[in-house]
Amino acid sequence: MKKRYNIGKSILILAISFALALNVCGMASAQVLQDVKLKNIDLPDREGVKVGNLIVHGAFKASEELDTNIYLTKGKEKFDAITILTPSMGVELPVGDHNFSADYFPSIFMYGRYNNENHVDHLVRGLGEINFTDYKIRVKDVYRDYTDRAADENSRRIGRQENTFRTDLGAQFNKLGFDVGYTNIFNSYSQQDDLVYQSVTYGDKVRMTNIVDAAVSYRIMPKTVLFVEGDLGFIHYMNSSIPPDAYFVNALLGIRGKPTNKIVADIKGGCKYQHFDKSDIFNDKPFFGFTASGGVDFHQTKDDIWSFGIDSSVFESDYSNNNSYHGTIVDLRYVHKFNKKVSISPFGAYQLNLYPSETTEGGVTAKRYDNFFATGCSLRYDVQKWLSAEVKYDYTRRYSRFSTFNYTDNKVTFSGTVGF
């Protein structure tokens, strides 16, 4: 009886949220952040309210997620109905050609049956962009405090904190352009006393990453530049000398802009070398291999868009004695607009994670690899500039070298967003 009541309560909350959406003109959410303008995929055309020169945004998104495997386990899967409430607020201040903005997005997760999984995620972003005639200076900071089993290699619920600060200076002249930047990334964990491997805890894995980068571009078409980029980064574990510090170098070639009327590209690729300090516990073998990031959009017609994305690099690992793994994800999405208000978007993705050191699971000793297969489809209805609704289906399958990490997950999500 209690289980039925909790699920019914979640559905009731969603119904109330939709009722508010139909009667109140205010609020929206942002799951995908974009620079400068506080636009989002839920309400891309919202305009905000002007208070003098200040533009204020408010938002509210309510979702009901039906998840067949909330713990991402192999066998004995647990189903739950999860209510997700995402209020948000933001401000934007244009000053001539310059722009400053800040926004805050909490996400409240309420589980219908497994209330011990209830939690709140936080995301805060600040951005400043100063535009001169030839030069542009940008400063950006994003802070996240979240927990996500799908983001953990062992599907554990570990609270994570990440702060990313970046500043860069760029210029574009007639043909030539340049960009130099600095990025600082701080990663921490809530359960710092929990063990990662042997006597190593999450507290030992707290780290700071510093990256300097420089790029030189050449305009090959009126709306397209070709560029070469070099990155130098240093990873330092702040609380312990057990995980090996590292440095890495990227050499990349990329293209950015609109080479044709139908294609928009922002993609780069090349090679990466990462060197680790000597370690008696963790893998310290250097990595040299492929790295890439970005994507390409193909506008087949004004109502049909294909989007391809890729992200391939070395990522920090919390699994066993592997301090890192090489991960590659490719995704493809198609969007068809039936009219100005209704659109459908099927999508698919494949991810491969490769680990450098042998480990033992279930009596099997081998180098771990994980294959992820994901697909789904969403149907959107943009009712007004201040109101949208969406229903979405997600299927994810992880197939690992060690079967203990295999899982299958199905999600159906109903969501509504109101905002200004």
Backbone torsions as a table, in degrees:
resi	resn	phi	psi	omega
1	MET	NA	-42.0	-180.0
2	LYS	-64.7	-40.0	-179.8
3	LYS	-62.2	-43.9	179.0
4	ARG	-62.6	-38.7	-179.3
5	TYR	-64.0	-43.4	-178.0
6	ASN	-64.6	-42.7	178.7
7	ILE	-65.9	-42.4	178.8
8	GLY	-62.3	-37.5	178.5
9	LYS	-63.1	-39.7	179.1
10	SER	-63.8	-42.6	-179.7
11	ILE	-66.6	-37.7	178.7
12	LEU	-62.8	-42.4	178.7
13	ILE	-60.6	-41.6	179.2
14	LEU	-64.4	-41.9	179.7
15	ALA	-61.8	-42.7	178.2
16	ILE	-62.0	-39.9	179.6
17	SER	-62.0	-41.6	178.2
18	PHE	-67.1	-35.8	177.5
19	ALA	-63.1	-42.9	176.4
20	LEU	-61.3	-39.5	-179.1
21	ALA	-61.5	-32.4	-177.4
22	LEU	-80.8	-16.4	-172.7
23	ASN	-119.7	-16.2	-175.9
24	VAL	-118.3	129.0	179.1
25	CYS	-99.0	88.6	176.8
26	GLY	-179.2	147.5	173.2
27	MET	91.9	150.6	175.5
28	ALA	-172.7	-179.9	-177.4
29	SER	-131.6	167.9	178.0
30	ALA	-142.4	104.5	174.6
31	GLN	-86.5	-27.8	177.4
32	VAL	-116.1	121.5	-178.6
33	LEU	-90.4	140.4	175.8
34	GLN	-126.6	149.1	-173.9
35	ASP	-70.0	152.2	172.7
36	VAL	66.4	-72.8	179.9
37	LYS	-81.8	138.7	-178.8
38	LEU	-86.2	54.1	177.4
39	LYS	-89.1	161.3	178.0
40	ASN	-151.3	167.6	-174.7
41	ILE	-70.5	-19.8	-178.5
42	ASP	-80.7	-41.5	179.2
43	LEU	-134.7	73.5	-172.8
44	PRO	-67.9	-18.9	-176.1
45	ASP	-106.3	8.9	179.6
46	ARG	-63.4	147.7	-172.1
47	GLU	-112.5	-18.9	-178.1
48	GLY	80.3	178.7	179.1
49	VAL	-117.6	128.6	-179.1
50	LYS	-86.1	129.0	173.7
51	VAL	-122.3	92.2	-170.1
52	GLY	68.8	-127.3	176.3
53	ASN	-88.7	-6.6	-176.5
54	LEU	-86.3	135.8	174.9
55	ILE	-107.7	123.2	-176.9
56	VAL	-109.5	134.4	176.4
57	HIS	-118.7	138.6	171.5
58	GLY	-130.0	152.7	-173.5
59	ALA	-157.5	155.3	174.4
60	PHE	-151.2	127.7	177.1
61	LYS	-124.4	133.6	176.5
62	ALA	-121.5	131.0	-179.7
63	SER	-131.0	146.4	170.5
64	GLU	-119.6	115.4	-175.1
65	GLU	-110.4	121.6	177.1
66	LEU	-100.1	110.2	-171.1
67	ASP	-116.9	124.9	-176.4
68	THR	-82.3	-12.8	-174.4
69	ASN	-150.4	73.5	-171.3
70	ILE	-67.2	-25.3	-179.8
71	TYR	-94.1	-1.2	179.7
72	LEU	51.7	54.8	-178.1
73	THR	-110.1	162.8	173.2
74	LYS	-93.4	111.0	-176.8
75	GLY	80.2	160.6	-179.7
76	LYS	49.3	47.2	-178.2
77	GLU	-69.3	143.9	-178.5
78	LYS	-112.7	125.7	178.6
79	PHE	-94.4	146.0	172.7
80	ASP	-154.4	156.0	171.7
81	ALA	-103.8	120.4	-172.9
82	ILE	-113.4	124.3	174.2
83	THR	-92.5	126.7	-179.1
84	ILE	-120.4	117.9	178.7
85	LEU	-111.2	127.1	-176.7
86	THR	-128.5	86.7	169.7
87	PRO	-76.4	157.8	176.9
88	SER	-156.1	159.8	176.8
89	MET	-150.0	151.2	-179.1
90	GLY	-160.1	159.2	176.5
91	VAL	-133.3	150.6	178.3
92	GLU	-138.6	133.8	-177.6
93	LEU	-127.1	98.5	172.9
94	PRO	-79.0	134.1	177.2
95	VAL	-130.3	93.8	-174.7
96	GLY	64.1	-124.9	177.8
97	ASP	-86.7	-1.0	-177.6
98	HIS	-97.5	162.8	-177.6
99	ASN	-149.6	137.7	178.6
100	PHE	-133.5	139.1	-178.4
101	SER	-151.1	159.3	176.5
102	ALA	-152.7	146.5	177.7
103	ASP	-153.0	159.9	-177.2
104	TYR	-137.6	130.2	-176.9
105	PHE	-131.0	94.6	169.9
106	PRO	-84.9	148.9	175.4
107	SER	-127.7	121.2	-176.8
108	ILE	-102.9	117.7	-178.3
109	PHE	-104.3	119.7	179.7
110	MET	-122.7	115.3	-177.0
111	TYR	-89.3	137.2	-177.2
112	GLY	-71.4	-39.4	-176.5
113	ARG	-108.1	-46.4	-174.1
114	TYR	-99.4	76.6	-173.6
115	ASN	-64.2	-19.2	178.7
116	ASN	-67.6	-13.6	178.0
117	GLU	-87.7	-4.4	-179.9
118	ASN	-58.3	137.9	178.2
119	HIS	-162.8	168.9	178.1
120	VAL	-126.1	126.2	173.3
121	ASP	-97.7	152.7	-179.1
122	HIS	-132.0	141.7	173.7
123	LEU	-140.5	126.2	179.3
124	VAL	-126.3	134.7	-179.2
125	ARG	-135.3	139.4	173.3
126	GLY	-131.4	142.9	-176.9
127	LEU	-146.0	135.4	172.6
128	GLY	-130.5	133.1	-179.8
129	GLU	-132.7	120.9	-179.3
130	ILE	-113.0	120.3	-175.3
131	ASN	-112.9	116.9	171.8
132	PHE	-101.0	-176.0	-177.0
133	THR	-59.3	-48.1	-177.9
134	ASP	-112.5	-16.8	-171.4
135	TYR	-118.5	152.9	177.1
136	LYS	-134.9	130.2	175.5
137	ILE	-116.2	130.7	-179.7
138	ARG	-132.2	136.9	176.9
139	VAL	-127.7	129.4	-176.5
140	LYS	-139.5	140.0	175.8
141	ASP	-137.7	131.0	179.1
142	VAL	-129.7	125.9	178.0
143	TYR	-116.9	132.1	178.0
144	ARG	-127.5	135.1	172.2
145	ASP	-127.7	109.5	-168.7
146	TYR	-153.4	166.8	170.6
147	THR	-135.8	134.9	-175.7
148	ASP	-153.6	109.7	-179.8
149	ARG	-61.3	-35.3	-178.7
150	ALA	-66.6	-20.1	179.8
151	ALA	-90.5	-3.0	-178.7
152	ASP	-104.1	137.8	-176.1
153	GLU	-65.2	-25.5	178.7
154	ASN	-108.7	12.8	-179.8
155	SER	59.0	31.2	177.6
156	ARG	-86.4	155.8	175.5
157	ARG	-94.1	96.2	-178.3
158	ILE	-119.8	124.4	176.1
159	GLY	-69.8	133.5	-176.9
160	ARG	-127.2	145.0	173.7
161	GLN	-125.7	131.8	179.5
162	GLU	-139.5	127.9	175.5
163	ASN	-121.1	123.9	-179.8
164	THR	-118.3	118.4	177.2
165	PHE	-113.9	134.3	177.7
166	ARG	-141.9	141.0	171.0
167	THR	-136.0	142.3	178.9
168	ASP	-149.6	155.7	177.7
169	LEU	-122.4	125.3	-178.8
170	GLY	-133.9	158.3	177.7
171	ALA	-151.0	146.1	176.3
172	GLN	-133.1	117.6	178.7
173	PHE	-99.8	-155.0	-176.6
174	ASN	-58.5	-55.9	179.8
175	LYS	-117.6	-40.1	-174.8
176	LEU	-93.5	151.1	175.3
177	GLY	-148.2	165.6	177.1
178	PHE	-149.0	161.8	176.8
179	ASP	-151.5	131.0	174.1
180	VAL	-126.5	141.1	-175.9
181	GLY	-149.7	165.3	176.6
182	TYR	-135.8	134.6	179.3
183	THR	-128.6	134.9	175.0
184	ASN	-123.2	126.8	-178.9
185	ILE	-124.4	125.8	177.5
186	PHE	-114.5	126.7	179.9
187	ASN	-120.3	129.5	178.1
188	SER	-140.3	175.4	-176.6
189	TYR	-136.8	151.0	178.4
190	SER	-76.8	-44.4	-177.4
191	GLN	-91.3	71.1	-172.0
192	GLN	-71.5	-17.9	179.3
193	ASP	-88.6	-10.5	179.2
194	ASP	-69.1	144.6	-177.5
195	LEU	-79.6	141.3	172.7
196	VAL	-100.8	-50.3	-178.3
197	TYR	-159.3	126.5	-176.7
198	GLN	51.7	-119.0	-178.9
199	SER	-95.7	4.6	-177.8
200	VAL	-82.2	128.9	-179.3
201	THR	-107.3	171.6	175.4
202	TYR	-64.8	-27.3	175.1
203	GLY	-62.1	-34.0	177.2
204	ASP	-69.8	-19.6	-175.9
205	LYS	-93.4	2.7	175.6
206	VAL	-63.2	130.0	-171.1
207	ARG	-143.7	160.2	176.5
208	MET	-126.4	132.5	178.1
209	THR	-119.0	129.4	176.8
210	ASN	-120.3	130.4	-176.4
211	ILE	-132.9	132.9	169.0
212	VAL	-115.3	141.8	-177.7
213	ASP	-142.6	155.3	177.9
214	ALA	-146.7	141.7	-179.8
215	ALA	-139.4	144.8	174.7
216	VAL	-122.5	129.9	-176.7
217	SER	-119.4	156.6	177.2
218	TYR	-135.2	127.2	-178.8
219	ARG	-76.1	111.2	-178.5
220	ILE	-95.8	-17.7	176.0
221	MET	-143.1	165.5	-178.2
222	PRO	-55.2	-34.4	-176.7
223	LYS	-118.2	19.8	-174.1
224	THR	-140.9	135.2	175.5
225	VAL	-122.5	146.8	171.3
226	LEU	-105.9	136.5	-175.8
227	PHE	-140.0	154.2	171.2
228	VAL	-116.0	143.3	-174.7
229	GLU	-137.5	144.0	174.0
230	GLY	-127.9	134.7	-179.8
231	ASP	-124.6	141.8	174.0
232	LEU	-130.9	121.5	-176.0
233	GLY	-130.0	153.4	179.5
234	PHE	-131.4	130.4	179.0
235	ILE	-112.7	124.1	-177.4
236	HIS	-128.4	125.8	175.4
237	TYR	-85.7	122.8	-164.7
238	MET	-84.9	-28.3	-173.0
239	ASN	-104.9	-5.1	-173.5
240	SER	-157.1	150.5	175.4
241	SER	-98.1	3.5	-177.9
242	ILE	-72.8	-53.4	173.8
243	PRO	-67.1	134.8	-175.9
244	PRO	-74.7	130.8	170.8
245	ASP	-63.8	164.6	-176.3
246	ALA	-151.4	160.9	167.0
247	TYR	-134.3	155.8	-179.3
248	PHE	-142.7	156.3	178.2
249	VAL	-132.1	130.4	175.2
250	ASN	-113.4	138.1	170.9
251	ALA	-123.5	118.4	-168.2
252	LEU	-132.1	150.1	173.0
253	LEU	-125.2	133.9	-176.2
254	GLY	-146.2	171.0	176.9
255	ILE	-136.0	140.0	-177.9
256	ARG	-141.7	132.6	176.3
257	GLY	132.9	-151.5	-175.3
258	LYS	-127.9	84.2	-176.8
259	PRO	-66.2	-27.1	174.4
260	THR	-136.8	173.6	179.5
261	ASN	-67.4	-18.5	-175.9
262	LYS	-105.5	-13.5	-173.2
263	ILE	-116.6	132.4	172.0
264	VAL	-122.7	124.6	-174.3
265	ALA	-127.0	141.8	169.5
266	ASP	-151.9	86.9	-170.9
267	ILE	-146.3	145.4	178.8
268	LYS	-145.9	152.2	179.8
269	GLY	-156.8	161.3	-179.7
270	GLY	173.1	-137.8	-177.4
271	CYS	-129.5	156.7	-179.1
272	LYS	-133.0	136.9	172.2
273	TYR	-119.4	128.0	178.6
274	GLN	-129.6	125.3	-177.7
275	HIS	-111.0	135.0	179.4
276	PHE	-110.6	145.3	171.9
277	ASP	-64.5	159.3	-179.2
278	LYS	-65.2	138.1	-179.3
279	SER	-141.4	139.4	177.1
280	ASP	-88.4	-9.9	-176.8
281	ILE	-114.2	-49.0	-174.7
282	PHE	-94.9	158.3	174.7
283	ASN	-61.2	128.3	179.9
284	ASP	-123.0	18.7	178.7
285	LYS	-73.8	131.0	-179.7
286	PRO	-61.6	152.9	176.8
287	PHE	-111.2	138.6	170.8
288	PHE	-141.1	121.0	-177.8
289	GLY	-176.7	-165.0	-172.4
290	PHE	-78.1	143.1	172.7
291	THR	-142.3	146.0	-178.9
292	ALA	-162.5	157.6	174.8
293	SER	-161.0	157.5	177.1
294	GLY	114.5	-161.9	-177.4
295	GLY	-168.6	175.2	180.0
296	VAL	-136.7	133.2	174.5
297	ASP	-109.0	134.3	176.9
298	PHE	-117.2	113.6	-180.0
299	HIS	-90.3	88.3	-177.7
300	GLN	-59.3	-47.1	170.8
301	THR	-140.3	-179.3	178.5
302	LYS	-68.5	-17.3	-179.4
303	ASP	-110.7	2.7	-177.2
304	ASP	-134.2	117.9	-176.1
305	ILE	-129.6	131.3	173.6
306	TRP	-108.0	134.3	-179.8
307	SER	-127.5	127.9	177.3
308	PHE	-116.6	136.3	178.3
309	GLY	-135.3	154.4	178.2
310	ILE	-145.9	145.2	173.6
311	ASP	-147.6	115.7	-177.6
312	SER	-138.9	124.4	-178.3
313	SER	-169.3	-174.7	172.2
314	VAL	-95.8	131.2	-177.5
315	PHE	-121.7	147.6	177.3
316	GLU	-66.4	141.2	-175.9
317	SER	-118.1	147.1	172.7
318	ASP	-114.6	20.2	-177.5
319	TYR	-102.2	117.7	171.6
320	SER	50.9	-135.7	-177.2
321	ASN	-92.8	13.2	175.6
322	ASN	-90.1	117.2	179.4
323	ASN	-85.8	-9.0	-179.7
324	SER	-159.0	167.8	171.4
325	TYR	-148.3	159.1	176.7
326	HIS	-98.6	118.4	-177.8
327	GLY	-117.1	139.7	177.0
328	THR	-134.6	126.7	176.5
329	ILE	-128.1	133.6	174.1
330	VAL	-124.5	141.1	-179.5
331	ASP	-139.9	152.9	180.0
332	LEU	-136.9	131.7	-179.6
333	ARG	-133.4	141.8	176.6
334	TYR	-122.1	132.2	178.3
335	VAL	-120.6	126.1	174.5
336	HIS	-120.3	126.7	178.4
337	LYS	-98.4	115.4	176.8
338	PHE	-70.8	-36.4	175.0
339	ASN	-158.5	-164.8	-177.1
340	LYS	-69.0	-17.2	-174.0
341	LYS	-110.0	-31.0	-172.1
342	VAL	-114.4	132.2	178.2
343	SER	-144.1	155.2	177.5
344	ILE	-126.6	145.1	-174.5
345	SER	-143.7	92.8	169.7
346	PRO	-76.1	151.4	-177.2
347	PHE	-150.9	161.9	177.0
348	GLY	-154.4	155.3	-179.6
349	ALA	-152.4	151.5	173.7
350	TYR	-133.1	136.5	178.7
351	GLN	-132.9	139.2	177.3
352	LEU	-128.2	122.5	175.4
353	ASN	-110.9	127.3	-178.9
354	LEU	-117.4	128.7	-178.8
355	TYR	-104.9	141.3	-172.8
356	PRO	-82.8	-22.7	-173.4
357	SER	-113.5	148.0	175.0
358	GLU	-71.2	141.5	173.3
359	THR	-136.2	169.8	-179.0
360	THR	-120.8	125.6	176.9
361	GLU	-137.0	125.4	177.6
362	GLY	60.4	33.9	179.3
363	GLY	81.6	1.7	179.3
364	VAL	-108.0	129.0	177.9
365	THR	-109.9	121.2	-177.4
366	ALA	-168.6	173.2	172.0
367	LYS	-83.5	125.5	-178.0
368	ARG	-70.9	141.7	166.1
369	TYR	-139.2	149.3	178.6
370	ASP	-125.7	129.7	170.7
371	ASN	-106.1	128.5	175.9
372	PHE	-114.3	129.7	174.3
373	PHE	-119.5	127.1	-178.1
374	ALA	-136.8	141.9	175.6
375	THR	-153.8	169.1	179.9
376	GLY	169.0	-171.5	-178.8
377	CYS	-158.9	144.7	176.3
378	SER	-127.9	147.0	176.3
379	LEU	-122.8	120.6	-175.3
380	ARG	-113.9	146.9	174.9
381	TYR	-132.1	105.0	178.4
382	ASP	-87.7	91.7	-172.9
383	VAL	-65.4	-51.8	177.8
384	GLN	-143.3	176.9	175.6
385	LYS	-59.7	-28.4	-174.5
386	TRP	-104.0	4.4	-175.1
387	LEU	-147.0	130.0	175.4
388	SER	-144.2	160.1	177.3
389	ALA	-139.8	151.8	-177.5
390	GLU	-151.2	143.8	168.7
391	VAL	-123.7	136.4	-171.5
392	LYS	-141.4	140.7	174.4
393	TYR	-118.6	132.5	178.1
394	ASP	-125.5	132.4	172.4
395	TYR	-121.1	128.9	178.2
396	THR	-131.9	134.4	175.9
397	ARG	-131.7	126.1	173.1
398	ARG	-107.2	124.5	176.5
399	TYR	-117.8	112.1	-172.9
400	SER	-108.7	160.3	172.6
401	ARG	-59.4	-33.2	175.9
402	PHE	-104.3	117.4	-171.9
403	SER	-62.3	-20.7	-180.0
404	THR	-61.7	-21.9	-179.7
405	PHE	-93.8	-1.8	179.5
406	ASN	-67.4	144.9	170.2
407	TYR	-160.2	160.0	174.1
408	THR	-129.0	135.1	-177.9
409	ASP	-136.7	134.7	174.9
410	ASN	-122.0	135.1	178.8
411	LYS	-133.2	138.5	168.6
412	VAL	-123.0	126.8	-174.9
413	THR	-126.0	128.8	173.1
414	PHE	-109.7	128.2	-176.8
415	SER	-142.0	152.4	175.2
416	GLY	-139.1	143.5	-176.4
417	THR	-132.2	132.9	172.5
418	VAL	-124.1	150.3	-178.2
419	GLY	-179.9	173.8	176.9
420	PHE	-140.8	NA	NA
